[in-house]
Amino acid sequence: MDTEKCLITRRSIFPEQFTDKEVAKGDIEHILAMANWAPTHKRTEPWRFKVATGRAKEDLAEFFVSLYKENTPTEEQSDTKIEKTRSKVDKSAAVIAICMQRDPKERLPEWEEVSAVAMAVQNMWLMVTALGLGGYWSSPGTIDQMHRFFDLAEGEKCLGFFYLGHHAEEHKTGRRDPIENKVEWL
């Protein structure tokens, strides 16, 4: 797939659209290797990834459910929400935690490192699209609790999750307002 087609067909593919087909470990490694080529100021390379498959994925689903139950009053809890929380992990071939390791010397503003991680995720998303896979980035409201599941290093934090899987959707061009509405020539 050429670069332009990859850019305009990249879109969120959600776990309910995934098939049962596994994603090869080699494909996941390739996707992450391409993430590693994102731009990074002062070469801090702040992106970190934690890949959950198999049993780890099941444990992650249960952790998400437990957080939902902990953070939702009993009378407001919904079996549908619990099942949806579990299902999006179960239906994914892999769930990749998107983390950021802050430069210990804080040589640059944190937003630049968050941006570098976002660019790494964009590289992942483009590679996923090029491979004919699907995925999406989600950041749950309980993102600040991920240290309870993952062994995060000092200065490392979780910024969200990339859900990955095969799908049967056709590549469609996304929708955007015209660029002319967003550019001011000086």
C-alpha positions in Angstrom: 0.0 0.0 0.0 1.4 3.4 -0.9 1.9 6.1 1.7 -0.9 8.3 0.7 -3.5 5.5 0.6 -2.2 4.3 4.0 -2.7 7.8 5.4 -6.2 8.3 4.1 -7.5 4.9 4.9 -6.1 4.7 8.4 -9.0 4.7 10.8 -10.2 3.2 14.1 -11.2 -0.4 13.8 -12.9 -1.5 17.1 -12.7 -4.9 18.7 -16.3 -5.8 17.9 -15.2 -5.6 14.2 -12.2 -8.0 14.8 -12.3 -11.6 13.6 -11.0 -14.5 15.7 -7.8 -14.8 13.7 -4.6 -14.4 15.7 -2.1 -11.7 14.8 1.4 -13.3 14.3 4.0 -12.3 16.9 6.3 -11.3 14.1 3.7 -8.8 12.8 3.4 -7.3 16.3 7.1 -7.0 16.6 7.3 -5.4 13.1 4.5 -2.9 14.1 6.5 -2.0 17.3 9.8 -1.7 15.4 8.1 0.9 13.1 6.9 2.8 16.2 10.5 3.0 17.2 11.2 5.3 14.2 9.0 8.1 15.5 10.6 11.6 15.8 12.0 12.3 19.2 13.5 15.5 20.5 16.9 15.1 22.2 16.6 11.3 21.3 14.8 10.6 24.5 12.8 7.8 22.7 10.1 8.0 25.5 7.7 5.3 24.1 7.4 2.1 26.0 5.0 -0.8 25.1 3.7 -3.7 27.1 2.0 -6.4 24.9 -0.7 -8.5 26.4 -1.7 -11.7 24.7 -3.0 -15.1 25.9 -3.2 -15.3 29.7 -1.9 -11.8 30.3 -4.7 -10.5 28.1 -7.3 -12.4 30.2 -5.7 -11.0 33.4 -5.9 -7.4 32.0 -9.6 -7.9 31.1 -10.3 -8.9 34.7 -8.3 -6.0 36.0 -10.3 -3.6 33.9 -13.5 -5.1 35.2 -12.3 -4.8 38.8 -11.4 -1.1 38.3 -14.9 -0.5 36.9 -16.5 -2.2 39.9 -14.2 -0.3 42.3 -14.9 3.1 40.7 -18.7 2.7 40.0 -21.2 2.7 42.9 -22.9 -0.7 43.1 -26.3 0.7 42.3 -24.9 2.2 39.0 -23.0 -0.9 37.8 -24.2 -2.4 34.6 -23.7 -6.1 33.6 -23.7 -4.8 30.0 -20.8 -2.4 30.7 -18.9 -5.2 32.6 -19.3 -7.5 29.6 -18.4 -4.8 27.1 -15.2 -4.0 29.2 -14.2 -7.6 29.2 -15.2 -8.2 25.6 -13.1 -5.5 23.9 -10.0 -7.1 25.4 -11.2 -10.7 24.7 -11.9 -9.9 21.0 -8.5 -8.3 20.5 -5.6 -10.5 19.3 -3.4 -8.3 21.4 -3.7 -5.3 23.7 -0.7 -3.0 23.7 -0.2 -0.7 26.7 1.1 2.6 25.4 3.5 4.0 28.0 5.8 7.0 28.3 9.2 7.0 30.1 9.8 10.6 31.2 13.4 11.8 30.6 14.9 11.6 34.1 16.8 14.9 33.5 13.6 16.5 32.3 15.6 18.2 29.5 12.4 19.0 27.6 8.8 19.7 28.4 6.7 16.7 29.1 4.3 17.6 26.3 7.1 17.0 23.8 7.6 13.4 25.1 3.8 12.8 25.1 3.8 14.0 21.5 6.7 11.7 20.6 4.7 8.8 22.0 1.7 9.9 20.0 3.8 9.9 16.9 5.1 6.4 17.7 1.4 5.3 18.0 0.7 6.9 14.6 3.6 4.9 13.1 2.0 1.8 14.6 -1.4 2.7 13.2 0.0 3.3 9.8 1.8 -0.1 9.8 -1.3 -1.8 11.1 -3.2 -0.3 8.2 -0.5 -1.3 5.7 -0.6 -4.9 7.0 -4.4 -5.0 6.6 -5.0 -5.2 10.4 -7.2 -3.0 12.5 -6.8 -1.2 15.8 -7.6 1.8 17.9 -6.2 3.8 20.8 -8.2 4.1 23.9 -7.4 5.8 27.2 -9.8 4.7 30.0 -10.8 7.1 32.8 -8.9 4.9 35.2 -5.6 5.3 33.3 -3.9 6.6 36.5 -4.4 3.2 38.1 -2.4 1.2 35.6 0.6 1.0 37.9 -1.5 -1.5 39.9 -1.3 -3.9 36.9 1.9 -3.1 35.2 5.4 -2.9 36.6 6.1 0.7 35.6 9.5 2.1 36.1 10.1 5.4 38.0 8.9 8.2 35.7 6.9 5.9 33.5 3.2 6.2 33.0 0.5 4.6 30.9 -1.1 6.8 28.3 -3.6 4.3 26.9 -4.1 1.0 25.1 -3.9 0.0 21.5 -6.4 -2.8 20.7 -5.2 -4.9 17.7 -6.8 -7.5 15.5 -7.7 -8.9 12.1 -10.9 -7.5 10.5 -12.9 -8.0 7.4 -13.6 -4.3 6.8 -12.7 -2.8 3.4 -10.2 0.1 3.3 -12.3 3.2 3.0 -11.1 6.8 2.7 -11.7 8.7 6.0 -13.6 11.9 6.2 -12.0 15.3 6.9 -13.1 18.9 6.5 -11.1 20.6 3.7 -7.6 21.7 4.7 -8.3 25.2 3.3 -10.6 25.7 6.3 -7.6 25.1 8.7 -4.8 27.0 7.0 -4.1 30.7 7.1 -1.4 31.8 4.6 0.6 34.8 5.8 
